[in-house]
Amino acid sequence: MREALAGLTVRGRAFVAAGVTAVVCAVLLGQPALTRVGVLVLALPLVTALLLGRSRYRLALVRTVSPGLVAAGQAARVTLSLTNEGRTPSGVLLLEDRVPYALGSRPRFVLEGVRSGWHRQVSYQVRSDLRGRHEIGPMQVRVTDPFGLVELGRAFQTTTFLTVTPRTVPLSPLRLSGSSHGSGDQRPRSFATGSAEDVTVREYRRGDDLRRVHWRSSARMGELMVRREEQPWQARATIVVDNRAEAHRGQGPASSLETAVSVAASVATHLAHRGYQVRLVTADAAEHALWHDRDADRNTAPLLESLAVLQPTSAARLDARWLSEPGHGGLVVAVLGAIGEADAPVLRRMQSHTATPLAIALDVDAWTGRPTGSAAPLLASQGWRAVALGPQDALDPAWQELGNRVGTGVGR
């Protein structure tokens, strides 16, 4: 009852004040008729509050976001399915779903005729120009009576997440040296160890063509062995993102770090759709554990999700632990901010572990309006194929220039 009285609206409080005033005036003036009117006006909001406070609502909510993974600037639709599982009908429902500021204003709905077994679906659209993992919810429900005298609040605890991935731009196909399938550093470790027969034969399975039986291996193993179908070797690419806070300039979506993330996302998507097996390495090597699946769609999804939530790190130097792991060969594309002499040993190690070291060096000081030049010349002196990128530069021409430098074998 206390909660219900606290839920009196301005209209309800005005009725109470008017009723009390009418009763007092009737007593002072000796007007019995005015007393009856005052009691009626006073009783209406109090009785409504009592009935609404004693009601038990069993509202069920299911929230779905489709799609759950979108690129920055693309829209997603949130669908709310509400069901009244209780027996008590209610008046008007006022719904407000809590959404982050980046996704827009909070949507509000007014629903009427909520009875036992009632079901209704409502939906709204969200859009964000900022990457990240955004939490949607919880839902706030305001229950009001038909007269608008009392309004009670209810809240659901469930939330749903929407992941907004960085913006990507299409890149021109390049002919990168050392990137062909089945040769050099692109050969996976699993094909580089063991005997030739271990690689080319496997156990016989029901339904296999008998013409594929490898009789010499079958005699040696004591069971039927068949030749494997030819497996293409997978080209590999490692995307290194320098996300050190001290290596970037600017704040928020206009910072050089956001440009670095967008560049990395574009390159990763491009290489994945060109048949590369791609992995992401950050400045603190937080994401370096696994190579992602070779299928382009499934490959880019976890990469873009990792980039969507990538935050600046306080690490002072680039982490090089991933270079000591097995299977680190292949193409390396580094997206770098400001670098210093302390980074030179790590960059030399990266360069020596790949036949094609590529770098996109951001002129980070240009994001503050005082361009001082990127680290591309320093990288070129260490054997990298490097290009500079400023805040006003388009990525695809820089990518083509990088491909030209690979083709000519020069770094600067």
N, C-alpha and C positions, 0 to 999 in steps of 0.2 A: 504494500500500500504506500509506503514511504517513497519507493521508486516511482510509482504511478503519479503521486502528487508532485514529485520533482519533475515529472514529464509534462506538466501542464504547459500548454502553449500560451502565447500572449493573449489569444482569444479566450482560452480557458481561465487564465488569471483575471482577465477583465470581467468574465461572468461571475467569478467568485467575489471580486470587489463590488460589482454591481449588486449582487444578492445580499451581501453583508450590509451595504449602504441602505438598500431598500428596507431590510428588516429593522435596522436602527431607526430610520426615519419613521417607519410605521409605528414603532413603540413610542417614540417621542411625540408623534402627532396623533396617536390614537386612531390609526387607520387599519382595521383588520384586513381589508381587501389588499392593501399594499403589502401586508405581511405575507399573504399567500403568494403573491407574485415574487417577493424577495426570496422566499424559501424555494420556490420552483427554479428560479434563476441560479441560486446557490447550489441546489441539489444536482442539477444537470451535469456540471463538470465533475463533481465529486463521485456521483454514481458511475459516470463513464470511466473515471480513473480506477474505481474499484473493480469494475468488470474487466477492463483491459489489463489491469495488474494481475488479476487472478487467472486470466487466460493462459493456457500453455500451448505454445506454438512449436511445431516440429517441422521446421523448414529445412529441406535438404538442398544443397548447392553442388553442382558439378561445373567446373570451369575448364574449358579447353581453349588452347591457343593454336591456331593453324595459319601458317606453318610455325613450328617452334624455333626454327633457325632461319633468319632472314638477313639479307645484306643491308647495310646502312642506306637509308632512303627508301627502302621497300616497306610495304604495309603488311601487317598481320591482322587477323580477325580473332577477337576474343568472344567466345560464345558462353553464355551463362544459362544453365538449365536449373530452374527452381521448381521444387515440388513441396506441397504442403502435405506432410505425412500424418498430421494430427487430425482430430475430429472437429476442432474449433475453427470456425471461419474467422477471418480478420477483416479489417476495413481496408484502408489503402496502405500499400507498401511503397516506401520511398527507398530506392536502392542507390548506393554510391560505392563504386569499386575504386579502390586505392591503386593508383598507378604512379610510377616515378615521373618526375617533372620532364625527363627527357622524352617520354612517350606521349606527352600532351596533357590536356586538362582531364580532370576526373569525370568519367561518364556518370550520369544520373538518369534514373528511370522511375516512373510512377506506374504502379500496377494496381488494378482494382479487381474486385470479384474473387478474392482469394478464399476458396472454400475447401472442404475436405476432399483430398484426391486431386486438387488443382495442380496443373503443370503448365509451365510457360517457359519459353526460350526467348532470350534477348541477346543481341550481339552489338559490338562496337568495334571500331577500327583503331589501331595504334600504329604509329610510325616514329622512327627515331633516326636522326642523322648521326648519332653517337654510337660507336661500338660499345659492347659490354653485355653483361648478363643482368637483365632487369627483372625485378620481382614484381609481380602483379597480384594485388590483394593485400590484406583480406577485405572481404565485402562487408560494408556497413549497411544495416537494414534499419529503417525507421518505420515503426508500425503506428498508424494514426487511426482515430475513430472517424466515422462519416461526418461528424460535425467539426472536426479539426480542433477539438478542445484539449486532447491529450496526445502526446507523441512519445513513444518508448523506443529506445535504441537496442538493437541486437547486433552481434558481430560474429562472422564466421572466422575460423582460424586458418583455413586452408589458403595457400598461395600457389601461384604457378609462375614459371620462369620463361622469359623470352630472351633468346640469345641473338644479338645483333652483331654480325660479322663486319670486318672492315670493308671499305669500298675497294673494289678491284677495277682495273682497266685492262682491256684486251691488249696483248703484246704481239708483235710480229714474230713469226717463226724464224729462228736463227739456226745456222749450221754450226754447231758447237763441236770443236775437236775433242776427241776422247769420249764422245757420248754415244757411240754406236753400241747396239746391243750385242752381247756375246763376245766381247774382246776387251783386252786391257783391264783397267781398273773397274770396268763395269760388270765384270763377271762376279756373281755372288759367291761368298765363301763356301756355301754348301756345295757348289759345283767345283770348287778348287781343291777340295780335300778328298782323300780316299782314292781307290783305284778307278780306272775307267769303267770296269764292269760294274762296280758299285753304283756308278752314276747312271749307267745306261740300261740296267735291268732291274726288275722287281719281281715279287712273287706272283704266280699265276692266280688270276681271279676268275670265278665262274663267268662265262660269256666272252672271255678273251679269245681272240683269233689265234688258232693253233699255229698259223703261219708265223706268228711273232714269237714263238717259243725259242729261247736261246739255249741250245742243247748243251753247249760246253759249260755254261754256268749252271744248268740244271744238274749235270753230272757231278760237278764239283760241290754243289750245295745239297744234293740229295733230294731235291724237290723241283717241280717245274718252275722255271723262271722265264719271264717274257721281257722283250725289249720295251723300254719306256718309249712313249711318244716323245718326239723331240720337244724339249722345253726351251723356249727362248730365254736368254739371260736378260736380266732386268737392269736397265740404266738407272743409276742412283744420283740423287742430288740432295745436298744438305744446304738448308737456308739458315744462315747465321744472322740473328737480329741483335743489334747492339741496343739494349734497352736500359743502359745505365743512365741514371738521372743526371749525372754530371756531364754526360756526353751529348746532351740535348738542350735546346733553348725553346723558350715560349711556354705558354700555358694552355691547358685544355685542348680542344679540338684543333686549334691553330698552331700547335707546337710541332717541332720537328720530329718528335717521337711518333706522333700520329701519322706523319708522312712516312716514316720508316716502317710502321706497321702496315700501312696501305701498300707500300712497295713490296714488302715481303709477301703479303697476301696475293698480290698480282702475279709475282714471279712463281710462287708455289702453285697457284692455280694453272698458270700457263704450262709449267713443266709437267704437272700431273696429267694434264690432257695431252701432252706430247709423249706419254708413255713412261715417264720417270717414276721411280719409287722415291718419294720425298719425305724428309723429316725436318723438324724445326729444332734449332739450337738457339737458346737465349744467352745473354751475357753471363748468367749464373748457371747455365747448362741445366735448367730446370726441366726442359722438355726433350732431352736428348735420348731418352731410353729406347724408343722404338722407331723402326721404319714403318711407315703407314702402308696400308694395303695398296696393291697396284691398280685396282679399279679406280678410275678417275673420280667418280662421284663420291665413293666411300673414302677415297684418299683425301680429298680436299676438305671434307666435312670436319674431321677432328683437327686438322691443321688450322682451319679458319676459326673453329671454336677456341683453340688455344690462343690464337692471336686476338680474338674478341675480348678476352679477359686479361691480356698481357698488361702488366703494370711496371712502372719504372722500378729498378732495383738500386740499392745503395752500394752494390759491388763496385770496387775501385778498378778492377781489371777484368778483362775478358777471360772466361773460364775455358780451359783447353783440355779438360778431362775426357771429353768425348773423342779426342784424337787417339787416345790409347785403347779405345774399344775395338773389338773385331768388326770388320765390315764397314769401316768408315770411309772407304775409297769412293771415287766418283766425283761428280761435279760439285764445287763449292761456290755458293753465291752469298757474299757477305754484304749486309746492309748496315753501314757504319755511320756513327755520328762523329763527334770530335775524338781524335785519338792522340796519344802522346808517345813519348819515347818508351814509357813503361809497357806499352802495348806491342812494341816491335817484336819481342821474342815470340809472343803468341801468334802474331800475324805471319812471322817467318815459318813457324811450325805448320800453320794452316796451308801456307803456300807450298811447302815441301811435301805435303801429304796428298796433293791432287795434281793431276796433269793440267787442269783448266781452272785456275783460281780467278774468280770474277768478283768485282767489288763495285757497289754503288755507294759513293761517299757523299753524305749530305753536307752542304755548306751551312752548318747549323747557325753560325753567327748571322747569316742573312735573314733568319727568322726574327731577329731583333732589330733589323734595319741597318746593320753594320757588317756587310759581308767581308770576310777576311780570306776567303778561299777554303776549299775542302781539302781533305787528306789524300785526294787522288794522286798528286805527284809523289807523295811519300810512299804510297802503296805501289805505284808503278816502279819506283826505285828498288822495291823488294821483290819484283817479279810478278806482281798482280796485274791483271787487265782491269783497269779502273776508270770510271767516269764520275763526274761531279753532277750533283743534282741540287738545285735551289728551290725555294718555295714557289716560284713562278714557272719552273721548268716542267714540261710534260714528260711523263715516264717513258712512253714508247720511243720517241727519238733517242733518248739516252740509252735505252735497251738496244736499239739498232746500232748505235755508235759502239756499244760494248761488243756487239757481235762482229762489227768490222775490225775492231782491234784484236779480237780472237783470230779472225781470218788472216790478218796481216802479221800476227805474232808480236805486236808491239804493245806496250803498256801505257804509253802516253802520247 
